[in-house]
Amino acid sequence: MSLLLLLIPLIGIGFVTIEANYGLALTNSIRIKSIALITSIVNLVVSLVMFILFDFSSKQYQFIEEHYEISYFDIYLGVDGLSIYFILLTTIIMPIAILSN
């Protein structure tokens, strides 16, 4: 689930890039902003689900994902008790920032 928090914005960037290159000039900025808003709201929903499923009685990392030997790198993702609040704060601020623009 923590990998989704990284992949959803990357997928949104791909859609924004496609829209910027191949979209119509008049509605281009509106579509790009709507894609960014939808992407940030989906990311917010994923982080809210993580927050609801988070076990605060444990002091261990949760939602751990390990990926070994991915082009000479080992990826180890996890969420602890402090970082869950920062994840939630970031994903709450992003749609607000996009809407205020």
KOLMI-178144 format. One line per field, with one value per atom (N, C-alpha, C): residue in one letter; atom name; z, y, x. Coordinates in steps of 0.1 Angstrom, whole numbers, m for minus. Example, Ala and Ser with C-alpha at 12.3 -4.5 7.8 and 13.67 -1.06 7.14 Angstrom:
# KOLMI-178144
code <- A	A	A	S	S	S
site <- N	CA	C	N	CA	C
zz <- 78	78	78	71	71	79
yy <- m57	m45	m33	m22	m11	0
xx <- 132	123	132	128	137	129
# end
This chain:
# KOLMI-178144
code <- M	M	M	S	S	S	L	L	L	L	L	L	L	L	L	L	L	L	L	L	L	I	I	I	P	P	P	L	L	L	I	I	I	G	G	G	I	I	I	G	G	G	F	F	F	V	V	V	T	T	T	I	I	I	E	E	E	A	A	A	N	N	N	Y	Y	Y	G	G	G	L	L	L	A	A	A	L	L	L	T	T	T	N	N	N	S	S	S	I	I	I	R	R	R	I	I	I	K	K	K	S	S	S	I	I	I	A	A	A	L	L	L	I	I	I	T	T	T	S	S	S	I	I	I	V	V	V	N	N	N	L	L	L	V	V	V	V	V	V	S	S	S	L	L	L	V	V	V	M	M	M	F	F	F	I	I	I	L	L	L	F	F	F	D	D	D	F	F	F	S	S	S	S	S	S	K	K	K	Q	Q	Q	Y	Y	Y	Q	Q	Q	F	F	F	I	I	I	E	E	E	E	E	E	H	H	H	Y	Y	Y	E	E	E	I	I	I	S	S	S	Y	Y	Y	F	F	F	D	D	D	I	I	I	Y	Y	Y	L	L	L	G	G	G	V	V	V	D	D	D	G	G	G	L	L	L	S	S	S	I	I	I	Y	Y	Y	F	F	F	I	I	I	L	L	L	L	L	L	T	T	T	T	T	T	I	I	I	I	I	I	M	M	M	P	P	P	I	I	I	A	A	A	I	I	I	L	L	L	S	S	S	N	N	N
site <- N	CA	C	N	CA	C	N	CA	C	N	CA	C	N	CA	C	N	CA	C	N	CA	C	N	CA	C	N	CA	C	N	CA	C	N	CA	C	N	CA	C	N	CA	C	N	CA	C	N	CA	C	N	CA	C	N	CA	C	N	CA	C	N	CA	C	N	CA	C	N	CA	C	N	CA	C	N	CA	C	N	CA	C	N	CA	C	N	CA	C	N	CA	C	N	CA	C	N	CA	C	N	CA	C	N	CA	C	N	CA	C	N	CA	C	N	CA	C	N	CA	C	N	CA	C	N	CA	C	N	CA	C	N	CA	C	N	CA	C	N	CA	C	N	CA	C	N	CA	C	N	CA	C	N	CA	C	N	CA	C	N	CA	C	N	CA	C	N	CA	C	N	CA	C	N	CA	C	N	CA	C	N	CA	C	N	CA	C	N	CA	C	N	CA	C	N	CA	C	N	CA	C	N	CA	C	N	CA	C	N	CA	C	N	CA	C	N	CA	C	N	CA	C	N	CA	C	N	CA	C	N	CA	C	N	CA	C	N	CA	C	N	CA	C	N	CA	C	N	CA	C	N	CA	C	N	CA	C	N	CA	C	N	CA	C	N	CA	C	N	CA	C	N	CA	C	N	CA	C	N	CA	C	N	CA	C	N	CA	C	N	CA	C	N	CA	C	N	CA	C	N	CA	C	N	CA	C	N	CA	C	N	CA	C	N	CA	C	N	CA	C	N	CA	C	N	CA	C	N	CA	C	N	CA	C	N	CA	C	N	CA	C	N	CA	C	N	CA	C	N	CA	C
zz <- 0	0	0	6	6	m8	m16	m29	m38	m35	m42	m40	m28	m26	m34	m39	m48	m63	m66	m80	m85	m77	m81	m87	m80	m86	m99	m100	m112	m124	m121	m131	m135	m125	m128	m137	m134	m142	m156	m158	m172	m179	m172	m179	m182	m173	m175	m187	m188	m199	m213	m213	m225	m228	m218	m221	m225	m220	m224	m238	m242	m256	m266	m263	m274	m272	m261	m259	m267	m267	m273	m265	m272	m265	m256	m260	m252	m239	m239	m226	m220	m224	m219	m205	m200	m186	m177	m181	m173	m171	m182	m181	m172	m174	m166	m151	m148	m134	m128	m136	m132	m130	m139	m137	m124	m122	m110	m97	m98	m86	m84	m94	m93	m87	m92	m87	m73	m69	m54	m45	m50	m42	m41	m51	m50	m41	m41	m32	m17	m15	m2	3	m6	m2	3	m5	m1	12	15	28	39	37	47	50	40	43	51	47	55	70	72	85	93	87	94	97	88	91	99	103	110	124	130	143	152	160	168	180	184	195	193	180	176	173	177	174	162	155	143	131	120	107	102	96	90	75	68	54	47	51	46	32	23	10	7	4	1	m14	m21	m35	m36	m39	m40	m54	m57	m70	m81	m79	m90	m95	m106	m112	m102	m95	m85	m73	m70	m59	m51	m38	m29	m24	m25	m21	m9	2	14	19	18	21	34	43	55	61	69	76	91	98	113	119	132	139	136	133	130	116	107	92	87	95	90	91	101	102	91	87	77	63	61	49	48	59	59	57	63	62	48	41	28	18	20	11	13	25	27	21	22	17	2	m5	m20	m27	m24	m31	m28	m15	m12	m20	m22	m29	m44	m49	m63	m65	m56	m57	m55	m47	m45	m57	m65	m76	m87
yy <- m12	0	13	12	23	26	15	17	24	23	30	45	49	64	69	61	66	64	54	51	60	63	71	85	92	105	103	92	90	87	80	77	90	99	112	121	120	127	123	110	104	109	110	115	130	138	152	154	146	147	144	134	131	142	147	158	171	174	186	185	173	171	170	163	160	166	174	179	192	197	209	221	232	243	251	251	259	253	240	233	226	228	221	223	236	239	234	234	229	214	207	192	189	196	193	195	206	208	198	193	183	170	166	154	154	166	167	166	172	172	158	151	137	128	130	122	124	137	140	135	135	130	115	108	93	90	98	96	99	109	112	100	94	83	71	68	57	60	73	76	75	79	77	63	54	40	35	39	35	40	52	57	49	46	38	24	18	4	4	15	16	12	3	m2	7	16	25	19	7	0	m6	m8	m14	m3	m6	3	m1	m11	m16	m9	m10	m5	m13	m6	m13	m10	m18	m16	m18	m28	m30	m36	m31	m37	m37	m49	m51	m56	m49	m53	m54	m66	m68	m69	m65	m67	m61	m48	m41	m32	m36	m28	m23	m32	m30	m22	m21	m14	m23	m21	m28	m18	m20	m10	m16	m8	m12	m1	m2	8	4	13	11	24	23	34	32	42	41	51	52	60	75	80	94	97	89	92	90	83	82	96	104	117	127	125	133	130	117	112	118	117	122	138	145	159	163	156	160	157	146	143	151	157	166	180	184	197	198	187	187	191	185	190	204	208	222	232	228	237	237	226	225	233	232	240	255	259	273	280	272	277	282
xx <- 8	0	9	20	29	35	36	41	30	18	7	9	13	15	26	35	45	41	33	30	19	9	m2	2	10	15	23	30	38	28	18	8	1	m2	m8	1	14	24	24	22	21	9	m2	m14	m13	m7	m5	4	15	24	17	9	1	m8	m15	m25	m18	m6	1	6	10	16	5	m6	m16	m29	m31	m45	m47	m59	m63	m58	m54	m48	m58	m71	m80	m84	m86	m90	m78	m66	m55	m52	m52	m49	m60	m72	m83	m82	m79	m78	m66	m55	m43	m45	m52	m55	m65	m75	m84	m77	m68	m60	m52	m46	m38	m46	m58	m67	m72	m76	m81	m70	m58	m46	m44	m44	m42	m53	m65	m76	m75	m71	m70	m58	m48	m37	m41	m50	m56	m64	m72	m80	m72	m61	m52	m45	m41	m35	m45	m58	m68	m70	m70	m72	m60	m48	m36	m37	m42	m43	m54	m65	m75	m70	m62	m57	m44	m39	m26	m29	m20	m21	m11	m17	m9	m3	m7	m2	12	15	28	38	51	61	70	65	72	67	75	71	59	50	38	37	29	27	41	48	62	61	69	71	86	90	104	106	114	117	132	137	152	156	168	175	167	163	156	167	174	184	195	200	211	207	194	189	180	180	170	161	148	138	131	130	124	115	102	93	85	83	75	70	60	55	55	60	60	51	50	40	42	54	55	53	57	56	42	33	19	12	16	10	15	28	34	28	25	19	5	m3	m16	m16	m7	m6	m3	6	10	m2	m9	m19	m32	m33	m44	m41	m28	m25	m25	m21	m20	m33	m45	m57	m61	m58	m61	m52	m39	m30	m34	m39	m43	m56	m65	m78	m75	m66	m63	m56	m50	m43	m53
# end
